[in-house]
């Protein structure tokens, strides 16, 4: 039975207010400026979990808030007016367990103010609290104040206290010790050397348990090739602490077999004192062991190297990987829609000069541009949507030539290729007559490249404009509502009819786009565009065809998002 911390809602905890946080099943990284509350968040998660038992070198799989953080009685009394309320949803199979994390004052017992988990019905308000408590007890044997039985380790910043400046207890292990005899230390050496290659000799090494006087947890230490426990660097010591925690879970898995249900590992400032190359190798190791050891890992970091890594992972699989970036240490909030490290650089460097780059759009001609921009105006007005800034360039090219630019230069894969609606159908098909007769069922679109956006319908621009104008020509309601627009000109259906009647039929008694071009050009085309723009013709038409507009809007958003990600990735 595997338990996952799925989502966290912080109604109030210290400066953190109204934050909803989605958590990854494998690795979640918390980042943001100092003092924004990252360490508090990962420890709040840890407080919902824990099991009995002792780690190899001492310490527990049951972290306590007061071992690492202090809440004074004054803070406890102050928060009674604005009560700390934190809710954690923990998924198990298709079900969930819910915990509320609040404060308890045990100062009279010498334990101070603690954070303790309690049952809650926050995520299932349709159930009473008593029903939730009973279900959790009967199904999972977890009581109201019980923790979810997952072994949990919290690695705090106290580990970074330099060895040479700390009182150190060291207990050397004999070769017949169980963890050496069973090959547990071999795994420690393998993983440590994955991150800092050739640091530990496989053939000749001394293994010990070490403990600093700055915390209650010890760890395994295997002597490095060129330094002892007391002379190793802070970075080497940091890595040793993390590897030792992984070994605790590895040993549990070996010992418990099928009864092992994974673990929770929380690391405060994981990257501290590690070179960027070592940070990447450590991330890759954690990625691997999160699968092999069924670990859910949470860590805080300021490293751009690691943030780039987690963003790429999140873009591929946001169920397993999440970046939670917190803005503003005064009133923290979560940065949304991070697809590239460019999105957070302005906050990381306290610089407002990082802007989302403008999207470039290459389209067939001026008519394509006109129709697109009119449609974007409608979408913005009706849906209050904000699109990235864009620049649009009419190319005077057919759709085939425009799309083929991708084959000559990779640059054209990071722009929007905007083509006319007729580019979706087979060449030579004239479907305007079908639209006029409302017989468009069964028209199928050809497969397009992922950055190619088409205008609505299967019509060329001139045919599209003709069709729209024909649809409103005899629409009494349309013409009557023009008076409410306070237009500068008196547009009439009579004048529009004269323009449309100028279009000649082809040999098959159909209206071809070539014949439309003979009428829709020069001053006539300019007056048509002016009428469509000022009389809000497209806005009126799409009020009765919302599905078509919604489909176009979805395509625009999807392709804009894709291109924006590619542009940002190219800037890194």
Phi, psi and omega in degrees: 000120184252129178255134177236133168287114189262313179208149182236131174239119180257101175289316178197124169205111186052235183276355183275126182223136170051052179249126175251121188237121173272136185247141179280148181288335180254296184225130173237128180250132176252131181218167181146171184300155179303140176085008183274347174111016184298313183297320177302320184295312183292330179284328175301319177298314182299329185292346179274351187237164174153151177223164175287170180112160184242140177289163187306314185256019181102160186097173189237163170265027188219076186293147176243138183303317185288352173286338188232333184232159179237128169243116182283164177296328177297317178296319179300315181292322179296320185286351177296332177285329180226077197301135175294127179220118180228135184234132181238128176260126183242117182273145175213115188054236178262008185249182176211155172245144184236134178230138171256129182256113182226182185260149172223132181264106178250031182299327180295337179262006179080013183256353179073197179270129184237158170264124182231147178274143174226157176291153178210157173249025186304317184273350177227070184296346177287343177257144176285162179299319179298322178295319180295316180298314181296314181299317181295322180289315183290317186279320188237000182057038177246116183281180182308312182257011182279148175276156175288127190284073175234124179302132189227136177234131174246121180256113186265174180290347179299340180295339186274002176295122187302139181304318184292345182250009182238146172287127191237125172263129180230130179237109182287137180266137177283160182296338180270005176297144186304316185288338174277315182299325183269005175082012180295320181292330177300321178292321176302312182298317180302312183289320179298316181290337174297324183271314176240089188305140174062025180280330182238132177283130181289328187277320189226099182215148178260131180249138181212167168257128180237152180212127175274157179280002183270351175209174185268354185257133172264181176207163174285142174225129172247126188298135180282164182300320189239017177200156178263182179300325184276341184252358180293155181287165178299321179296318178295319178295318178302311180298319179301322179296317180292316179296322179299321177296318178298323179294325176302315179291321179299316180295319177300317180298317180295320185283321186270339180061234183293342179280351180284126183242025177090190184201172176242128177235122178243129183232119177275125181053063185301323188279354189307126174068014177254140177296148181308322179294322177290324177301315181296318180293324177293318177300315180298322177295314179298322177301316181293312185285338176300327175281310186292326182254007181053050181259140167256119190247133176235130174213156176258153182195150170247005188283121175299324179303312181286326179293321175299320182294312183290328178296316178297320178295317180296321179298329180276323184206095183275003171279323182268331187232136179218139167252127175246106182254122184258129178258149167070099180291346177279309178230083187300141173217163184265129176290127183262158170056053176271115178243353181202156179296340176302328183295338184242000183297323182298323178285320183297325182253013180049048187224129180268015185272356180269111180243154173295130181293150178291140176279135177262133180240125175251124183235172187291312184199185183296325180294321176300313180300315182301310182296317180301311184292328175294320179292320178298320177302315181297315181298316179297320181291317188274332184244359178053040181268147176248117177264157173300156174299144179218156172239136184240134186234108173291131189254350185055043178234151172287163184298326181295313179296320181296312181294327182289347177301333177301329184283344184257338183207127180300337179306323185283002170270349181249025174230168174268126173264107183262117183238163182287161182299328182291347179289347179282341185253169179295145183299138176093348179284127175253111186247007179302318180300323178296319179296317181296331179264003181057048180237052187260003177300139176093358176285124184248142180271143173285163180287131182246157175294157191293340180254017179262123179249134179247150173292159180298159181070178177256026188252148170292160185306314182296320178292323179298312180297317179301314181299314180298314180296322179295325182291331182259356185304315183252019182271097184304320183298321179300310184293327180289325182284352178299329182298330181285349182270352180053055183282156179282338181239154176264091179282140181227153176293331179299312179295321178296320180300320179300318180295312183294328181289345179286344182286127181269149175280152177273187184298337180264014180063029175246167176263113180270156179292329178296319178292326177296322181297331180291336179262316184275074176206168177058223183295326179296315179296319180299318180291326177296314179298318180298316179297313181299319182290308186286322181275001177053048185298314183293324178299317179295314183299315186282349171296334178261001180222055186297326181297319179295319179293319180297319179297316178296317178301316179298319178297317179300311182298316182298313184285323175299316179298316179300310183293321179299318177298318181293321179295315181296320179298325181288342181272348184285000000 
